[in-house]
Amino acid sequence: MESIEHEYFGAVVEVDTRPFGQYTFTLADGQWVTIEAEEGLGTVNGASPGFPVADCDPAWAHDDGWALVVTLSAIERVPPPDRSGSRERLKSHFRDLLEPGPQD
């Protein structure tokens, strides 16, 4: 991946969506901002010192404010994995699961 761009934030190096209901954008200049994605959609939940929180209008989140432009570099074709014999291994696995074993 060569770059990620956000219309308002500019160059983005990471978007963390793990905490439910919020997205943290880490910008190329090292600043970060956490935006509410559920209740209070578009509200700033936190930001790095000096981030222009007052300039963040929550209305952007109701339109296309979540859109990111991702530029990918040249992608090499990777050959698919060798799956020869996989059907037989799968049959054997299920046969072992379904056949009754020795009783205790």
C-alpha positions in Angstrom: 0.0 0.0 0.0 1.5 3.3 -1.0 -0.8 5.8 0.6 -4.2 6.5 2.4 -5.8 9.9 2.0 -8.8 11.4 3.8 -10.6 14.4 2.3 -10.4 16.4 5.5 -7.4 14.9 7.4 -5.1 14.4 4.5 -2.4 11.7 4.6 -3.3 8.9 7.0 -1.0 6.1 8.1 -3.4 4.0 10.1 -7.1 3.7 10.9 -7.8 1.8 14.1 -11.4 0.5 14.2 -10.9 -2.0 17.1 -12.7 -0.1 19.9 -16.3 -0.6 19.1 -18.0 2.6 18.0 -15.0 4.8 17.2 -12.3 5.2 14.6 -8.9 6.5 15.4 -7.1 8.1 12.5 -3.3 8.4 12.8 -2.1 11.1 10.4 1.2 11.2 8.5 2.4 14.1 10.7 2.0 12.0 13.8 -1.2 13.6 15.1 -4.2 11.4 15.8 -8.0 11.9 16.2 -10.7 9.6 17.5 -14.1 10.0 15.9 -17.4 8.6 17.3 -18.9 6.2 14.8 -22.1 5.2 16.6 -23.7 7.6 19.1 -23.0 11.2 18.4 -21.8 10.3 15.0 -18.8 12.4 13.9 -18.0 13.8 17.3 -14.4 14.0 18.3 -13.8 11.7 21.3 -10.1 12.5 21.7 -7.2 14.0 19.8 -3.5 14.6 20.1 -2.3 17.9 21.5 -2.6 20.7 18.9 -5.1 18.9 16.7 -7.7 21.4 15.4 -10.7 19.8 17.2 -12.8 23.0 16.8 -12.5 22.7 13.0 -14.1 19.2 13.0 -17.7 19.5 12.0 -19.6 16.3 12.9 -21.8 16.7 9.8 -19.0 15.3 7.7 -19.7 11.9 9.1 -23.2 11.9 7.7 -22.1 12.2 4.1 -19.0 10.7 2.6 -16.7 11.7 5.5 -15.6 8.1 6.1 -14.3 7.7 2.6 -10.6 6.9 2.2 -8.6 6.9 -1.0 -6.2 4.0 -0.9 -3.3 3.8 -3.5 -1.9 0.4 -3.9 1.6 -0.3 -5.4 2.3 -3.0 -7.9 0.8 -6.3 -6.8 2.5 -9.5 -7.6 0.4 -12.5 -8.5 0.9 -15.2 -5.9 0.2 -18.7 -7.1 -2.6 -20.5 -5.3 -1.6 -23.0 -2.7 -1.3 -26.7 -3.7 -4.6 -28.3 -2.7 -4.0 -31.7 -4.2 -5.3 -34.4 -1.9 -7.3 -31.9 0.2 -10.7 -33.6 -0.6 -9.4 -36.9 0.6 -7.9 -35.4 3.8 -11.3 -33.7 4.5 -13.2 -36.9 3.9 -10.8 -38.7 6.3 -11.2 -36.0 8.9 -15.0 -36.2 8.9 -15.0 -40.0 8.8 -12.8 -40.0 11.9 -15.2 -37.6 13.6 -18.4 -39.4 12.7 -17.3 -43.0 13.3 -17.9 -44.2 16.8 -14.8 -44.7 18.8 -14.1 -47.3 21.6 -16.5 -47.0 24.4 -15.2 -46.1 27.9 
